[in-house]
């Protein structure tokens, strides 16, 4: 039985059309932080943990050879990153080394993955002061007071690290001589008083002049303490009127 011409044409069209299995949809991908977020380094320090991310499919399969861009966005002029662009390895991981900024505060690093929509994550690092390095007189030096009275202004010192960041919660020791008295928010009036620096690195004490029969000068030493050991000091002077 002869095949109708239109049937032959239809068969040829089917035979000559696209062949093979239709392509699978591209799997969804995601960028996620693995480790290194939320670290609290000292100013200028090298972070112990790398800033590590991973690129995977939505089924958790790693995706290699994806370019990962690290960009420090705060502080704007920060230079903490060791490398700018990394490439994911066979397990989908990429990482970057980081130096904390020398100014205390929040460092923020934005990470993006190439060819993946909405692939942005942020690392946040909280930079705290380095070890106490310097103590200076902030105010209250060179005052004049009457015998037995308290000076009109407190004696204030400031403690900073080597980057000039204020160092809070550091123990300071105030020592007066010549029968004068000193007191702080935590120590009653005596010849030696202690306190701790505030958030701005400041510590202060009130100085009471000794009873003297003639004008004279007296001094007070203020020590920056590490544990029980003084590591640096400054000296205040005051003139006592009889």
C-alpha positions as CSV (number, residue, x, y, z in Angstrom):
1,X,0.0,0.0,0.0
2,X,1.5,3.3,-1.0
3,X,2.1,6.0,1.6
4,X,0.4,9.3,1.1
5,X,2.7,12.1,0.2
6,X,1.7,14.3,3.1
7,X,2.5,11.4,5.5
8,X,6.0,11.1,4.1
9,X,6.6,14.7,4.5
10,X,5.5,14.6,8.1
11,X,7.8,11.7,8.8
12,X,10.7,13.5,7.2
13,X,10.0,16.5,9.3
14,X,10.1,14.5,12.5
15,X,13.3,12.7,11.5
16,X,15.1,15.8,10.5
17,X,14.2,17.9,13.6
18,X,16.3,18.5,16.7
19,X,17.7,15.3,18.2
20,X,18.9,14.3,21.7
21,X,17.8,15.0,25.2
22,X,16.7,18.6,25.9
23,X,19.3,20.5,28.0
24,X,18.8,20.5,31.8
25,X,18.1,23.8,33.5
26,X,21.2,25.5,35.0
27,X,21.1,24.7,38.8
28,X,20.7,27.6,41.1
29,X,23.8,28.7,42.9
30,X,24.5,30.5,46.2
31,X,27.4,32.2,47.9
32,X,27.7,31.8,51.7
33,X,30.1,32.7,54.5
34,X,31.9,29.7,55.9
35,X,34.3,31.3,58.5
36,X,36.0,34.5,59.6
37,X,33.0,36.7,60.2
38,X,32.5,38.5,63.5
39,X,36.2,38.5,64.6
40,X,37.4,41.0,67.2
41,X,41.1,41.7,66.5
42,X,43.3,44.4,68.0
43,X,44.1,47.4,65.8
44,X,46.6,46.6,63.1
45,X,46.6,42.9,63.9
46,X,46.5,40.0,61.4
47,X,43.2,38.1,61.7
48,X,43.8,34.5,62.8
49,X,40.9,33.2,60.6
50,X,40.7,33.8,56.9
51,X,37.6,35.3,55.4
52,X,36.3,32.1,53.7
53,X,33.3,31.7,51.4
54,X,31.8,28.8,49.4
55,X,29.9,28.6,46.2
56,X,27.5,25.7,45.8
57,X,24.4,24.6,43.9
58,X,21.1,24.7,45.7
59,X,21.7,20.9,46.2
60,X,24.9,21.6,48.0
61,X,27.3,20.6,45.2
62,X,30.5,22.7,45.1
63,X,31.2,24.9,42.1
64,X,34.8,25.4,41.2
65,X,36.5,28.1,39.1
66,X,34.2,30.9,40.2
67,X,35.9,34.3,40.6
68,X,35.4,35.8,44.1
69,X,36.0,39.5,44.6
70,X,36.8,40.8,48.0
71,X,36.4,44.6,48.6
72,X,36.9,46.5,51.8
73,X,34.1,49.1,52.0
74,X,34.7,50.5,55.5
75,X,36.9,52.2,56.3
76,X,36.9,53.6,52.8
77,X,40.6,54.0,52.6
78,X,41.3,50.6,54.3
79,X,44.1,48.4,52.9
80,X,43.5,45.3,55.0
81,X,43.0,42.6,52.3
82,X,45.9,40.4,51.2
83,X,44.3,39.6,47.8
84,X,41.6,41.2,45.7
85,X,40.3,38.4,43.5
86,X,40.3,34.7,44.3
87,X,38.9,31.6,42.5
88,X,36.9,28.8,44.1
89,X,38.8,25.5,44.4
90,X,37.4,22.0,43.6
91,X,35.3,22.1,46.7
92,X,33.9,25.5,46.0
93,X,35.9,27.4,48.6
94,X,37.7,30.7,48.4
95,X,39.4,32.7,51.1
96,X,41.3,35.9,51.8
97,X,43.7,37.1,54.5
98,X,43.0,40.3,56.3
99,X,44.8,42.9,58.5
100,X,42.6,44.9,60.8
101,X,42.6,48.7,60.3
102,X,44.7,50.7,62.8
103,X,41.7,52.7,63.9
104,X,39.1,51.1,66.2
105,X,35.6,50.6,64.9
106,X,33.9,48.4,62.3
107,X,35.7,47.1,59.3
108,X,33.4,45.7,56.6
109,X,34.4,43.6,53.6
110,X,32.0,42.9,50.7
111,X,32.4,39.7,48.8
112,X,30.8,39.0,45.4
113,X,30.8,36.0,43.1
114,X,31.0,36.5,39.3
115,X,28.2,35.3,37.0
116,X,25.9,34.7,40.0
117,X,23.0,37.0,40.5
118,X,22.5,38.6,43.9
119,X,25.7,36.9,45.2
120,X,26.8,39.4,47.9
121,X,27.9,38.7,51.5
122,X,29.5,40.9,54.0
123,X,32.1,40.2,56.6
124,X,32.1,42.4,59.7
125,X,35.2,42.8,61.9
126,X,35.2,44.8,65.1
127,X,38.6,46.4,65.7
128,X,39.5,47.1,69.3
129,X,42.5,49.0,70.7
130,X,46.0,47.5,70.8
131,X,47.8,47.2,74.1
132,X,48.3,50.3,76.1
133,X,51.4,52.2,75.0
134,X,51.3,55.8,76.2
135,X,49.9,57.9,79.1
136,X,49.7,61.6,78.8
137,X,48.4,64.5,80.9
138,X,45.1,65.7,79.5
139,X,44.3,68.5,81.9
140,X,44.7,69.7,85.5
141,X,48.4,70.2,85.6
142,X,50.0,73.3,87.1
143,X,47.0,74.4,89.3
144,X,47.2,76.5,92.4
145,X,45.2,75.7,95.5
146,X,44.8,76.8,99.2
147,X,46.2,74.7,102.0
148,X,43.8,71.9,102.9
149,X,41.4,72.5,99.9
150,X,40.7,70.5,96.9
151,X,42.0,71.8,93.5
152,X,39.3,73.3,91.4
153,X,39.9,71.0,88.5
154,X,40.4,67.2,88.4
155,X,43.7,65.8,87.2
156,X,43.0,63.9,84.0
157,X,45.2,61.5,82.1
158,X,44.7,59.7,78.8
159,X,45.9,56.2,77.8
160,X,46.4,55.3,74.2
161,X,47.8,52.4,72.1
162,X,50.6,52.8,69.6
163,X,48.1,54.0,67.0
164,X,46.8,56.7,69.3
165,X,43.5,54.9,69.9
166,X,42.1,55.4,73.4
167,X,42.4,52.3,75.7
168,X,39.4,51.8,78.0
169,X,39.2,49.8,81.2
170,X,43.0,50.1,82.0
171,X,44.0,50.4,85.7
172,X,45.7,53.6,86.7
173,X,47.4,54.5,89.9
174,X,47.5,58.1,91.4
175,X,50.2,58.7,94.1
176,X,50.6,62.1,96.0
177,X,53.3,63.3,98.2
178,X,53.9,65.8,101.0
179,X,50.8,64.9,103.1
180,X,48.5,65.7,100.2
181,X,45.4,63.4,99.6
182,X,43.9,62.1,96.4
183,X,40.7,60.2,95.6
184,X,38.9,58.7,92.6
185,X,35.5,57.2,91.9
186,X,36.7,54.0,93.4
187,X,39.1,55.0,96.1
188,X,38.6,57.1,99.2
189,X,40.9,60.0,100.0
190,X,44.4,58.8,100.9
191,X,47.9,59.1,99.4
192,X,47.3,56.5,96.8
193,X,44.2,56.0,94.7
194,X,43.2,53.7,91.8
195,X,40.6,53.9,89.0
196,X,40.2,52.6,85.4
197,X,40.1,54.5,82.1
198,X,36.7,55.2,80.5
199,X,35.8,54.5,76.9
200,X,37.7,57.6,75.8
201,X,40.8,56.4,77.5
202,X,40.5,59.0,80.2
203,X,41.0,58.6,84.0
204,X,40.9,61.3,86.6
205,X,41.3,62.0,90.3
206,X,40.7,64.8,92.7
207,X,43.8,66.3,94.5
208,X,43.5,67.8,98.0
209,X,46.3,70.1,99.1
210,X,48.3,69.5,102.3
211,X,48.2,72.0,105.2
212,X,51.4,74.0,104.9
213,X,52.7,77.1,106.7
214,X,54.3,78.7,103.6
215,X,53.8,78.6,99.8
216,X,55.3,75.4,98.3
217,X,55.1,73.1,95.3
218,X,53.9,69.5,95.4
219,X,53.7,66.6,92.9
220,X,51.5,63.7,92.0
221,X,52.6,60.7,89.9
222,X,50.1,58.8,87.8
223,X,51.0,55.3,86.6
224,X,49.7,53.2,83.8
225,X,49.4,49.7,85.2
226,X,49.5,46.3,83.5
227,X,48.5,43.9,86.2
228,X,50.3,45.1,89.3
229,X,53.2,46.6,87.4
230,X,53.6,50.2,86.3
231,X,54.7,50.5,82.7
232,X,54.7,54.3,82.2
233,X,53.9,57.4,84.2
234,X,53.3,61.2,84.1
235,X,53.8,63.8,86.8
236,X,51.4,66.6,87.8
237,X,52.6,69.6,89.8
238,X,50.5,72.0,92.0
239,X,51.3,75.1,94.0
240,X,50.0,75.3,97.6
241,X,49.1,78.6,99.1
242,X,49.2,78.7,103.0
